[in-house]
């Protein structure tokens, strides 16, 4: 395997891990909304938004 493929695979794995974390955080926000804790859900979603726009 070339170093280019290794690098590409590492980048793809990092992206997959980030996507997994975002899905988990979004699921947590949904749970908060369903429990009626809208303000905490909004705070979590703002944090997620800042994290994804900084990249």
Secondary structure in CASP SS format (residue, H / E / C, confidence):
PFRMAT SS
TARGET T0000
AUTHOR 0000-0000-0000
METHOD secondary structure of the structure
MODEL  1
X C 1.00
X C 1.00
X H 1.00
X H 1.00
X H 1.00
X H 1.00
X H 1.00
X H 1.00
X H 1.00
X H 1.00
X H 1.00
X H 1.00
X H 1.00
X H 1.00
X H 1.00
X H 1.00
X H 1.00
X H 1.00
X H 1.00
X H 1.00
X H 1.00
X H 1.00
X H 1.00
X H 1.00
X H 1.00
X H 1.00
X H 1.00
X H 1.00
X H 1.00
X H 1.00
X H 1.00
X H 1.00
X H 1.00
X H 1.00
X H 1.00
X C 1.00
X C 1.00
X H 1.00
X H 1.00
X H 1.00
X H 1.00
X H 1.00
X H 1.00
X H 1.00
X H 1.00
X H 1.00
X H 1.00
X H 1.00
X H 1.00
X H 1.00
X H 1.00
X H 1.00
X H 1.00
X C 1.00
X C 1.00
END
